[in-house]
Amino acid sequence: MANQASPALFAATDSVAARSGDLIVLFARLVMGWLFFTNGWMKVMNIAGFVGYLGNLGVASYWAWPAALAEVVIGIALILGIATRYASIATFIYLIITVAVAHRYWAVPAAQQNAQYAHFCKNLALMGGALLLFWSGAGRYSVDSRMR
């Protein structure tokens, strides 16, 4: 089932996709990981601001450090390709929580709905990416591959 051929009408790029699969997985890991790492690091560097943000959402302040560190660890794991399938599942679960707690666009004032909807959709797309990384694994350019 991995990397199935397209229907003949749409198969012009199949050989390119087959040859570049490991680079595509590397790129996906890098961009997803960088997003998590940088956002998590910003939360760590301004933990008081993050605590305030969570407080505005009705979330207890003690969740700030676990949430910020989770983003940093997820980011590092994805970037390096360490335990990628575990990191992908953790990413998926983290994003479910994030969407349910922080990006309920339907429950915010009208002036904030567009921004929250954009974050909601971004997180849904990242959930799809996390599932694809779970399915594909880390690829050749990863710590996982070196450990095999």
C-alpha positions as CSV (number, residue, x, y, z in Angstrom):
1,M,0.0,0.0,0.0
2,A,2.9,2.3,0.5
3,N,3.4,4.8,-2.3
4,Q,0.9,3.3,-4.7
5,A,0.9,4.2,-8.3
6,S,-1.5,6.9,-9.5
7,P,-4.1,6.2,-12.2
8,A,-2.4,6.4,-15.6
9,L,-3.9,9.9,-16.4
10,F,-2.2,11.3,-13.3
11,A,1.0,9.2,-13.2
12,A,3.5,11.6,-14.6
13,T,5.1,12.4,-11.2
14,D,5.0,8.8,-9.8
15,S,8.7,8.1,-10.5
16,V,9.8,11.4,-8.9
17,A,7.7,10.6,-5.8
18,A,9.1,7.1,-5.6
19,R,12.7,8.3,-5.8
20,S,12.4,11.2,-3.4
21,G,10.3,9.6,-0.6
22,D,13.0,9.8,2.0
23,L,13.7,13.5,1.2
24,I,9.9,14.3,1.4
25,V,9.6,12.6,4.8
26,L,12.7,14.5,6.0
27,F,11.2,17.8,4.8
28,A,7.9,17.0,6.5
29,R,9.6,16.1,9.8
30,L,11.8,19.2,9.7
31,V,9.0,21.7,9.0
32,M,6.6,20.1,11.5
33,G,9.3,19.7,14.1
34,W,10.5,23.3,13.7
35,L,7.0,24.6,14.2
36,F,6.6,22.7,17.5
37,F,10.1,23.4,18.7
38,T,10.0,27.2,18.1
39,N,6.6,27.6,19.5
40,G,7.4,25.5,22.5
41,W,10.7,27.3,23.1
42,M,8.8,30.7,22.9
43,K,6.5,29.4,25.6
44,V,9.4,28.3,27.8
45,M,11.1,31.7,27.4
46,N,7.9,33.5,28.4
47,I,6.3,31.0,30.7
48,A,4.5,33.8,32.6
49,G,2.8,34.9,29.4
50,F,1.8,31.4,28.6
51,V,0.4,30.9,32.1
52,G,-1.7,34.0,31.6
53,Y,-2.9,32.7,28.3
54,L,-3.9,29.4,29.7
55,G,-5.6,31.2,32.7
56,N,-7.7,33.1,30.2
57,L,-8.8,29.8,28.7
58,G,-9.7,28.5,32.2
59,V,-6.7,26.0,32.3
60,A,-4.8,25.6,35.5
61,S,-1.4,27.2,35.6
62,Y,0.4,23.9,36.4
63,W,-0.2,22.8,32.8
64,A,2.0,25.5,31.4
65,W,5.3,23.7,31.9
66,P,4.2,20.3,30.7
67,A,2.6,21.8,27.6
68,A,5.6,24.0,26.7
69,L,8.0,21.1,27.2
70,A,5.8,18.7,25.2
71,E,6.1,21.0,22.2
72,V,9.9,21.3,22.6
73,V,10.3,17.5,22.9
74,I,7.9,16.8,20.0
75,G,9.8,19.3,17.9
76,I,13.2,17.8,18.7
77,A,12.0,14.2,18.1
78,L,10.5,15.1,14.8
79,I,13.5,17.1,13.6
80,L,15.9,14.4,14.4
81,G,13.7,11.5,13.6
82,I,13.9,9.9,17.1
83,A,11.1,7.5,18.0
84,T,9.1,9.1,15.1
85,R,6.1,6.9,15.3
86,Y,5.7,7.6,19.0
87,A,6.3,11.3,18.5
88,S,3.7,11.3,15.7
89,I,1.1,9.8,18.0
90,A,2.0,12.2,20.8
91,T,1.7,15.0,18.3
92,F,-1.7,13.9,17.2
93,I,-3.0,13.6,20.8
94,Y,-1.4,16.9,21.8
95,L,-3.2,18.6,18.8
96,I,-6.5,17.1,19.8
97,I,-6.1,18.7,23.2
98,T,-4.9,22.0,21.8
99,V,-7.9,22.2,19.4
100,A,-10.4,21.3,22.2
101,V,-8.9,23.8,24.7
102,A,-7.4,26.7,22.8
103,H,-8.9,27.0,19.4
104,R,-12.6,26.7,19.8
105,Y,-13.4,29.4,17.3
106,W,-17.1,28.9,17.7
107,A,-16.9,30.0,21.4
108,V,-14.9,33.2,21.0
109,P,-16.1,36.8,20.2
110,A,-16.7,37.5,16.5
111,A,-13.5,39.6,16.3
112,Q,-11.4,36.6,17.2
113,Q,-13.1,33.9,15.2
114,N,-11.1,34.2,12.0
115,A,-7.8,33.9,13.8
116,Q,-9.0,31.0,16.0
117,Y,-10.4,29.3,12.9
118,A,-7.1,29.6,11.1
119,H,-5.3,28.0,14.1
120,F,-8.0,25.3,14.3
121,C,-7.5,24.4,10.6
122,K,-3.7,24.6,10.9
123,N,-3.9,22.1,13.7
124,L,-6.2,19.8,11.7
125,A,-3.6,19.9,8.9
126,L,-0.8,19.1,11.3
127,M,-2.9,16.2,12.6
128,G,-3.0,14.8,9.1
129,G,0.8,15.3,8.8
130,A,1.3,13.5,12.1
131,L,-0.7,10.5,10.9
132,L,1.2,10.4,7.7
133,L,4.5,10.4,9.6
134,F,3.1,7.7,11.8
135,W,2.3,5.6,8.7
136,S,5.6,6.3,6.9
137,G,8.1,6.3,9.7
138,A,11.1,8.6,9.9
139,G,12.7,7.7,6.6
140,R,16.3,7.1,5.8
141,Y,17.6,10.5,7.1
142,S,16.9,10.0,10.8
143,V,18.2,8.7,14.0
144,D,15.6,5.9,13.8
145,S,17.2,4.7,10.6
146,R,20.7,4.9,12.1
147,M,19.6,2.8,15.1
148,R,18.2,0.0,13.0
